Amino acid sequence: MATKQTSHKHTTTRRLKAETATPQSKREDAVNDNCPDEDEACQKPGPVSRVFGEIASRGSQAAGRASTFIIAVTLIVIWAVTGPIFGFSDTWQLIINTSTTIVTFLMVFLIQNSQNRDSAAIQVKLDELIRVSTARNSLVGIEHLTDEELEDLRQKCEQRAKRNDPSENSGNTAVERMHKKARHAADKVQG
């Protein structure tokens, strides 16, 4: 009984902590929860990396909002309307060219950083799913292979899928067993 109360207490504490967590504390909790203490790959990022990551994350989120698009369109309309006022001068054209070049240049880095983080997070999640499932653990880490090696592996997987080799298809049989169990349980409830 004490174990259930302690478990419930920890679950409640975790839920409250998750609801009030800042992005920084969520990152630290994820690193602490998923990495052994002495694992070098799980070292905390340096302050510059952390600050850039935060700026990139917020910048990417802001850039993807409808309000940001409306502001950008409004600025372009204002610039276009002021053309006749300034006689469509070289300086007037230089303002929009320079502005758009700077914004584009900076956005490349922000978007790439966000893409890299998203891709790495998805890869870790997929690796964990492969590790705990009946899938082949040899697929963990294949993102580090060359393009040619990946293409070769993809072709081999397609060939195995076409042959429908039962030894390579243990995931499907596990799913079929789960469907049968679910149907059986549903029949018990109804009958």
TORZA-535924 format. One record per residue (C-alpha): residue in three letters; x, y, z. Coordinates in Angstrom, 1 decimal. Each point is the difference from the previous one (the first is absolute). Layout:
REM residues N
+-----+--------+--------+--------+
|   r |      u |      v |      w |
+-----+--------+--------+--------+
| ALA |      X |      Y |      Z |
...
+-----+--------+--------+--------+
END
This chain:
REM residues 191
+-----+--------+--------+--------+
|   r |      u |      v |      w |
+-----+--------+--------+--------+
| MET |    0.0 |    0.0 |    0.0 |
| ALA |    2.8 |    2.4 |    0.8 |
| THR |    1.6 |   -0.7 |   -3.4 |
| LYS |   -3.2 |    1.0 |   -1.8 |
| GLN |   -0.2 |    3.3 |    2.0 |
| THR |    3.6 |    0.7 |   -0.6 |
| SER |   -0.4 |   -0.7 |   -3.7 |
| HIS |   -3.1 |    2.2 |   -0.2 |
| LYS |    1.8 |    2.7 |    1.9 |
| HIS |    3.0 |   -0.1 |   -2.5 |
| THR |   -2.4 |    0.0 |   -3.0 |
| THR |   -1.9 |    3.0 |    1.4 |
| THR |    3.3 |    1.8 |    0.7 |
| ARG |    1.3 |   -0.7 |   -3.5 |
| ARG |   -3.3 |    1.2 |   -1.5 |
| LEU |    0.1 |    3.3 |    2.0 |
| LYS |    3.7 |    0.4 |   -0.9 |
| ALA |   -0.8 |   -0.5 |   -3.7 |
| GLU |   -2.9 |    2.5 |    0.0 |
| THR |    2.2 |    2.7 |    1.6 |
| ALA |    3.2 |   -0.8 |   -1.8 |
| THR |    1.9 |    2.5 |   -2.1 |
| PRO |    1.5 |   -1.0 |   -3.3 |
| GLN |    3.4 |    0.0 |    1.6 |
| SER |   -1.0 |   -2.2 |    2.9 |
| LYS |   -1.8 |   -2.4 |   -2.4 |
| ARG |    3.2 |   -0.4 |   -2.0 |
| GLU |    2.0 |   -0.7 |    3.2 |
| ASP |   -2.6 |   -2.5 |    1.3 |
| ALA |    0.1 |   -1.8 |   -3.4 |
| VAL |    3.8 |   -0.3 |    0.1 |
| ASN |    0.0 |   -1.1 |    3.7 |
| ASP |   -2.8 |   -2.5 |   -0.5 |
| ASN |    1.4 |   -1.6 |   -3.2 |
| CYS |    3.8 |    0.0 |    0.5 |
| PRO |    2.2 |   -1.9 |    2.4 |
| ASP |    2.1 |    2.3 |    2.2 |
| GLU |    3.3 |   -0.9 |   -1.6 |
| ASP |   -1.1 |   -0.1 |   -3.6 |
| GLU |    2.1 |    2.5 |   -2.0 |
| ALA |   -2.6 |    0.2 |   -2.8 |
| CYS |   -2.5 |    1.5 |    2.5 |
| GLN |    2.2 |    2.9 |    1.3 |
| LYS |   -1.9 |    3.3 |    0.4 |
| PRO |    0.5 |    2.5 |   -2.8 |
| GLY |    2.2 |    3.0 |    0.6 |
| PRO |   -1.5 |    3.5 |    0.7 |
| VAL |    0.5 |    1.2 |   -3.6 |
| SER |   -1.7 |   -3.1 |   -1.4 |
| ARG |   -2.8 |    0.3 |    2.5 |
| VAL |   -0.6 |    3.6 |   -0.9 |
| PHE |    0.1 |   -0.6 |   -3.7 |
| GLY |   -2.3 |   -2.9 |    0.3 |
| GLU |   -2.5 |    2.1 |    1.9 |
| ILE |    0.2 |    2.9 |   -2.5 |
| ALA |   -0.3 |   -2.4 |   -2.9 |
| SER |   -3.0 |   -1.7 |    1.6 |
| ARG |   -1.8 |    3.2 |    0.7 |
| GLY |    0.9 |    1.6 |   -3.3 |
| SER |   -1.2 |   -3.0 |   -1.9 |
| GLN |   -3.3 |   -0.1 |    1.9 |
| ALA |   -0.5 |    3.8 |   -0.6 |
| ALA |    0.8 |   -0.3 |   -3.7 |
| GLY |   -2.6 |   -2.6 |   -0.4 |
| ARG |   -2.9 |    2.0 |    1.4 |
| ALA |   -2.7 |    1.6 |   -2.1 |
| SER |    0.6 |    3.4 |    1.7 |
| THR |    3.6 |    0.0 |   -1.1 |
| PHE |   -1.1 |   -0.6 |   -3.6 |
| ILE |   -2.5 |    2.8 |    0.3 |
| ILE |    2.7 |    2.4 |    1.4 |
| ALA |    2.4 |   -1.0 |   -2.9 |
| VAL |   -2.7 |    0.7 |   -2.6 |
| THR |   -0.9 |    3.3 |    1.6 |
| LEU |    3.6 |    1.1 |    0.0 |
| ILE |    0.3 |   -0.9 |   -3.7 |
| VAL |   -3.2 |    1.9 |   -0.8 |
| ILE |    1.3 |    3.0 |    1.9 |
| TRP |    3.3 |   -0.2 |   -1.9 |
| ALA |   -1.8 |   -0.2 |   -3.3 |
| VAL |   -2.4 |    2.9 |    0.8 |
| THR |    3.0 |    2.2 |    0.9 |
| GLY |    1.6 |   -0.7 |   -3.4 |
| PRO |   -1.5 |    3.0 |   -1.7 |
| ILE |    0.7 |    2.2 |    3.0 |
| PHE |    3.7 |   -0.7 |   -0.3 |
| GLY |    0.0 |   -0.1 |   -3.8 |
| PHE |    0.8 |   -3.7 |   -0.1 |
| SER |    3.6 |    0.9 |    0.8 |
| ASP |    2.9 |   -2.3 |    0.4 |
| THR |    0.0 |    0.5 |    3.8 |
| TRP |   -3.7 |   -0.9 |    0.1 |
| GLN |    0.7 |   -3.3 |   -1.9 |
| LEU |    3.1 |   -0.6 |    2.1 |
| ILE |   -2.1 |    0.0 |    3.2 |
| ILE |   -2.1 |   -2.9 |   -1.1 |
| ASN |    2.8 |   -2.0 |   -1.6 |
| THR |    2.2 |    0.4 |    3.1 |
| SER |   -2.8 |   -0.8 |    2.4 |
| THR |   -1.1 |   -3.1 |   -1.7 |
| THR |    3.5 |   -1.3 |   -0.5 |
| ILE |    0.8 |    0.4 |    3.7 |
| VAL |   -3.2 |   -1.6 |    1.1 |
| THR |    0.5 |   -2.9 |   -2.4 |
| PHE |    3.6 |   -0.5 |    1.1 |
| LEU |   -0.9 |   -0.1 |    3.7 |
| MET |   -3.1 |   -2.2 |   -0.5 |
| VAL |    2.1 |   -2.7 |   -1.8 |
| PHE |    1.9 |   -0.6 |    3.2 |
| LEU |   -3.0 |    0.1 |    2.3 |
| ILE |   -2.0 |   -2.4 |   -2.2 |
| GLN |    2.9 |   -2.3 |   -0.4 |
| ASN |    0.6 |   -0.1 |    3.7 |
| SER |   -3.7 |   -0.8 |    0.6 |
| GLN |    0.1 |   -2.7 |   -2.7 |
| ASN |    3.1 |   -1.6 |    1.5 |
| ARG |   -1.5 |   -0.1 |    3.5 |
| ASP |   -3.3 |   -1.4 |   -1.3 |
| SER |    1.7 |   -2.6 |   -2.1 |
| ALA |    2.3 |   -1.1 |    2.9 |
| ALA |   -3.0 |   -0.2 |    2.4 |
| ILE |   -2.0 |   -2.1 |   -2.5 |
| GLN |    3.0 |   -2.2 |   -0.6 |
| VAL |    0.4 |   -0.7 |    3.8 |
| LYS |   -3.7 |   -0.8 |    0.3 |
| LEU |    0.1 |   -2.4 |   -3.0 |
| ASP |    3.2 |   -1.6 |    1.4 |
| GLU |   -1.8 |   -0.5 |    3.4 |
| LEU |   -3.0 |   -1.5 |   -1.7 |
| ILE |    2.2 |   -2.4 |   -2.0 |
| ARG |    1.9 |   -0.9 |    3.1 |
| VAL |   -3.1 |   -1.0 |    2.0 |
| SER |   -2.0 |   -1.6 |   -2.8 |
| THR |    0.4 |   -3.2 |   -2.0 |
| ALA |    1.6 |    2.0 |   -2.9 |
| ARG |    3.6 |   -0.7 |   -0.9 |
| ASN |    2.3 |    1.9 |    2.4 |
| SER |    2.7 |    0.1 |   -2.7 |
| LEU |   -2.0 |    2.9 |   -1.5 |
| VAL |    0.8 |    2.2 |    2.9 |
| GLY |    2.6 |    2.6 |   -1.1 |
| ILE |   -0.4 |   -0.5 |   -3.8 |
| GLU |   -0.3 |    3.8 |   -0.4 |
| HIS |    3.9 |    0.1 |    0.2 |
| LEU |    0.4 |   -2.2 |   -3.1 |
| THR |    0.9 |    1.5 |   -3.4 |
| ASP |   -2.6 |    0.6 |   -2.6 |
| GLU |    1.1 |   -3.1 |   -2.0 |
| GLU |   -0.2 |   -2.2 |    3.1 |
| LEU |   -3.5 |    1.3 |    0.9 |
| GLU |   -1.2 |   -0.6 |   -3.6 |
| ASP |    1.4 |   -3.6 |    0.2 |
| LEU |   -1.7 |   -0.5 |    3.3 |
| ARG |   -3.3 |    1.4 |   -1.3 |
| GLN |    0.1 |   -2.3 |   -3.0 |
| LYS |    0.6 |   -3.0 |    2.2 |
| CYS |   -2.9 |    0.9 |    2.3 |
| GLU |   -2.3 |    0.4 |   -3.0 |
| GLN |    1.1 |   -3.4 |   -1.3 |
| ARG |   -0.8 |   -1.6 |    3.4 |
| ALA |   -3.3 |    1.7 |    0.1 |
| LYS |   -0.9 |   -1.3 |   -3.5 |
| ARG |    1.0 |   -3.5 |    1.0 |
| ASN |   -2.0 |    0.4 |    3.2 |
| ASP |    2.5 |   -2.1 |    1.8 |
| PRO |   -1.6 |   -1.1 |    3.4 |
| SER |    3.4 |    0.2 |    1.8 |
| GLU |    0.3 |    3.7 |   -1.0 |
| ASN |   -3.7 |    0.6 |    0.6 |
| SER |   -0.3 |   -0.6 |    3.7 |
| GLY |   -1.4 |    3.5 |    0.5 |
| ASN |   -3.0 |   -0.8 |   -2.1 |
| THR |   -0.7 |   -3.3 |    1.8 |
| ALA |    0.3 |    1.8 |    3.3 |
| VAL |   -2.6 |    2.5 |   -1.2 |
| GLU |   -2.3 |   -2.8 |   -1.3 |
| ARG |    0.2 |   -1.7 |    3.4 |
| MET |   -0.9 |    3.3 |    1.8 |
| HIS |   -3.0 |    0.4 |   -2.4 |
| LYS |   -1.2 |   -3.5 |    0.9 |
| LYS |    0.4 |    0.7 |    3.7 |
| ALA |   -1.8 |    3.3 |   -0.3 |
| ARG |   -2.9 |   -1.7 |   -2.0 |
| HIS |   -0.1 |   -2.8 |    2.6 |
| ALA |   -0.2 |    2.6 |    2.9 |
| ALA |   -2.7 |    2.0 |   -1.8 |
| ASP |   -2.0 |   -3.2 |   -0.5 |
| LYS |    0.2 |   -0.8 |    3.7 |
| VAL |   -1.2 |    3.5 |    0.9 |
| GLN |   -2.9 |   -0.2 |   -2.4 |
| GLY |   -0.9 |   -3.6 |    0.6 |
+-----+--------+--------+--------+
END
